[in-house]
Amino acid sequence: MKVLSKKIHISSGGEGDIIDITQQISNAIKESKIANGLVTVFVSGSTAAITTIEYEPGLKSDFPEMLSRVVPRDIEYKHDNTWHDGNGHSHVRASLIGPSLVVPISNSNLTLGTWQQIVLLEMDTKSRNRNVILQIMGE
């Protein structure tokens, strides 16, 4: 079995930014020459997350609105009381969604659904430079 690691560098626009990274991951898989296996997609940082959505305008609006309802920005967070950086909600939101995703690879392709894309969700209150680590495993 072959195991390869690769980093993708992403610049976000700050809180609410949803960035489609599917094509970059697909390109990395093709470059790896791994036909069948798994890819783990992991964002390093505690205020960003990785998930899948249908990357279209409605959901790009609905998803941040849902997060605002579930984890409101305007309530007290102990993190903010400690660090005074105003991003306690960002940490909670990112933890709720999670930093990683594993997707099967078949015939050198991601096995995503027709309308499913892999996205980086920026939760922090300011723009960030993110590293997304891919670990591609298989044969």
N, C-alpha and C positions, 0 to 999 in steps of 0.2 A: 504494500500500500504506500502511496505517495502522499506527503503532507506538505503543503506550501502556504506561506503567509504573505499577505500583501496589505499595504495601507492605501486608503483612499483619503485624500485631503478635501474637506468640504468647508466652505465659508458660508455661514448662515447670516440671515438678516435679523436675527433676534427672535424673541418670543412669538410663537405662532407660526414660524416658518416651517413649511413642510417641503422637503427636498426629495425628489424622486432619484434614487441611486441605482435603480434596477439595471440600466444599461452599463454602468461602470462595473457592476458585479458580474454581469454576463460576459463582458469583455475580459475580465480577469479569469473567469472560468475557461474561456476559449484559449487564452494565452497559457493556461496551466497544462493544457493537453490532458486533463482528467475528464474521462468520459462519463463515469458513473461513480457517485459518492455523495458527499455532503459539503455544503458551505456553511460555515458559521459566520454571521455578520454581527460585529460587536462595536459599539461606540464607546470610546473611553471618555469619561466625564460624567458627573453626577447630575447634570441638568439637561441631558439630551436622551432620546430614546430611539429605538428601532422597531418598526412594525410593518404590516402590510395594509394597504387600503386600495380602493379604486381611486387612482389619482386624477380626479376631475373636480371642477370648480365647486360643485355642491358639497362634496365631502371635504374638500380643502377648507371650506368655511364651517361645516358642521362639526368637524373633529375638534378644533380649538374651542368652539362654543360648548361642546359637551364637557371638555376638560374644565372650562370655567364654571360650569354648574357643579361638577363633581368635586373639584378642588378650587374653591374660589380664591381670588387674589387678595380680596379685601377683608380677610379675617386674620386673627393673630396666629403667628407661627413662632415657636420657640427659637427656631433657627435665626429668624430676623432679630429677635431680642438679644441673641448671643453675638451675631456677626454684623448686624445693622446693614445688610446688603440688599434687603428687599426681595430676595428670591427664594424664600422658604417654600412658597407655592411651587416654584420651578422644580425643586428637589423632590417634593412629594409627587408631582405629576410624572416626572421622569421615572421615579421608582414604581409608580403604578403601572406604567406601560412596560418598562424594562429595557435594558441596554442591548439585548441580543435576540437573534433569531437564527434558527437552523432550517435550511431549505435543501431538499434532495436535489441531486444532479442526475439527469438521465440523458444519455447521448449528447453530452457536453452542453446541456441546456438546463436552466432553472425549471423546476416543475411547478410553476405558478399557474394559477387559474387565468382564464382569458382576460379578466379585468383587474387582476391583482398585481400591484407593484410594491417594491420594497422602498420604504421611505425612512429618512432621518427626520425626527421631530425635534425642533429646537424649542426648549422650554425656558431658557434663561432670558433675563430681562434685557440683555444687550446682545449684539452680534458676537459671534464666536467663530474661531477656526477649530474645526473638529477633525479628529482622526478616526476613521472607520477601519477597523482591522478585519480582514477576511482571512479565515483559515479554511483552505480548500483541501479536502481529504478524499482519496479514492484511487481508482485505477483507470 
